[in-house]
Amino acid sequence: MHPFRVVILFVLFSCACSQSLHGQLLKEAKPGSLFGPFSGRASLEAYHTCFQNPRVLSQPTYLRINTQQTLRVAGIPVGILGYFSTEPQSVYASNFVRVYLDKDALRSQLEQRRQGALNEARGRADQTKAILERQKSQLASWQNKAEQAGSELTATQAELAAKSTSWQQQYIYNGVPPADSLSQRIGALQPNTDVDYWKNRTHDSLKLHYLALDTQQLHSHLADAQSHIIQYKEQLSTLDSLYKTDTARLGALKRGYEGYPTTGTELARATLTGKAEKAFSGFRQLQLGSAQVLIHPYSLNGTSMRGLDAAYQSGRWEVEVAAGAIQSVGIMQFDRNRIPFKRGAAALKLSTGGLKWKTGLFGHQIRDFPTGSAAACTERFYNQILGVYAEGNPRKGMWVEFSAATAGFRVENTRVRQVVYNRVSAGGKAALINKAYRFKWEQQLVKGLSAEFLTQFAGAGFRNLGNPFMRSRFEEHGLKLKGAVFAGQLQLAAFYKRFHDNPGKLESVTHLNQGYGISMQTRFKKKSIPNLQFSVSPYEQGNNHPDSLLRVNSRYNLVNGGISWRLQRPGFQYIIYSMGSSSAMSMSDTLRVGMKNLSIQQDLMVGRGFSAGVTTTFTRTRPGVDSTQSNTWQLRTSWSGKSLQMQLQCHYAQFLSGAYRKGVSFIFGTSFHKNLKISMKAGYDIYHRMWGIYHQPAWSGLLRAEIRW
């Protein structure tokens, strides 16, 4: 089907589904169902031009489709990612389908679950603490009541004892016989001179009677307060034990919550529900189909693989496994066309450690598949690597990295079995011909000043088909100092690097490159002050070739400098950035080449929707070749609203040779509801006297559409 027919069908499908997808595809799953709700997006990009710039790798007409969906299976988020392109070049035509564990969604789901458990435990602990504080307050109140009742009881008892003794003494002193009751005594009194005296005594007797009653009541209050005190102390003991339990559980959940997923402890999974969640919570990565594998720079590193890539963590141990087919990339050349997956690979990485230190093993085996009718006479490569690594900060202010590996490589299915650098009898670095190592050490010397040391080596026989473009046959040493002063507003750095090939002296010619560099950068806290950056890097390179015609001894110097300034007001912002560079190389005493470049970029933003910018670039070379010296201008302006965006771009590049390139492009974008976005770009360019082309017009069109559900 023609690409533009696919575009029309995609747009019609998007418009038809934009209304119904939001209501139909986002429905929640039924309780107890295996498959949960799913969401995703699909994007399309179509491009066509009547003339293709020879320096552009993409095709003059192409169609790219990218889809991504997330489906929950038994509560586990599973992602499906697909990409398709009509281009034959491998740079863009990496068509693939990938099924993977959406670890970000799973982590978010588990964090929400653990956060809910934390909130529940925290609420329970807070509730227990509130009851505990309330009980303590009531206990203190009853203790105060008991103390007050005890004090009143003591005072009343003392008063009762004193008045009772005084009354009895007075009674005995006056010789009055006792009566059955005080009322009878008062009624039997006759009017005489002692009436007032006996009335006073009767009043004292009533006081004694009421004091006795008060004493009994205070005894009752005191006993009641002591009973409440005992009861509250028992409750406080129970609540205190419960509060300690809740606090301990909350602390354990916090440690598990904060440790996941870096430590993979069991506490991190203590609040998970469901066997599937507990089984998949330890996976750091799980991919099926096409995947970009990252085992180690000395093993599979950014390699496109069709197969399985999984990493599982349990406690202090972590294991990563990758197995499948990788692309048959050549060792000495690279093919831009689609590269077949005809090379089998299996890799393993096992590591252990904590937050401060981690060590492990890694390795792989790679072998070409004997496929096709010409398999009997086709060379096949075999590669195996085994290595160790360690990294961490054993002491405060220190960071250490170390990696070492040994490689085996051979070419199979040939008349004469070829073994590349299998054994070398010479000593020194020649004995490490199929080895590689890297050591990096960083140390904070004082506050604001740190040092970094790096040394690495790779022998000529170290071949890595998992990272085929890895640099080999070299030795490098480097030292760097970094510092910051004035509260980090001025940052300084200096380094020295020495690089040479032929470390085992297996060849007669050795190339050497060494040099140093210094850099300075400002980060002023006050926004109105311009920020500066500057760096200079002188290098020297050469070789010891026995033929003076091929011997090289040159010097190279690179200087960079820039300034940026921002002016910001309410509803207004202006930014200017200027960057210049100068490079010079002395091939000999008479042959000197160099290039100077100056770029100035200005941007203006008014309000929330309007912006405009201008970029100018000037390039000059020495010797003055007119076809490499140019002046370039670019003008851009854009406006964006709630659901509409528009942008206009103009550019003009003028070369001193008389060649030029100029053009204009217009971008229009809009969104329909929340599910569909469409943007279109139309451009017109003219090439004149470039790459042997004279006045060549080029029309181009680009369409992007994205639908979400």
Secondary structure, 3 states (H helix, E strand, C coil): CCHHHHHHHHHHHHHHHHHHHHHHCCCCCCCCCCEEEEEEEEEEEEEEECCCCCCCCCCCEEEEEEEEEEEEECCEEEEEEEEEECCCECCCCCCEEEEEECHHHHHHHHHHHHHHHHHHHHHHHHHHHHHHHHHHHHHHHHHHHHHHHHHHHHHHHHHHHHHHHHHHHHHHHHCCCCCCCHHHHHHHCCCCCCHHHHHHHHHHHHHHHHHHHHHHHHHHHHHHHHHHHHHHHHHHHHHHHHHHHHHHHHHHHHHHHHHCCCCCCHHHHCCCCCHHHHHHCCEEEEEEEEEEEECCCCCCEEEEEEEEEEEEEECCEEEEEEEEEECCCCCCCCCCECCCCCEEEEEEEEEEECCCEEEEEEEEEEEECCCCCCHHHCCEEEEEEEEEEEEECCCCCEEEEEEEEEEEEEEECCCCCEECCCCCCCCHHHHHCCEEEEEEEEEEEECCEEEEEEEEEECCCCCCCCCCCCCCCEEEEEEEEEEEECCCCEEEEEEEEEEEECCCCCCCCCEEEEEEEEEEEECCCCCCCCEEEEEEEEEEEEECCCCCCCCCEEEEEEEEEEEEEEEEECCEEEEEEEEEEEEEEECCCCCEEEEEEEEEEEEEEECCCEEEEEEEEEEEEECCCHHHCEEEEEEEEEEECCCEEEEEEEEEEEECCCCEEEEEEEEEEEEECCCEEEEEEEEEEEEECECCECCEEEEEEEEEEEEEC
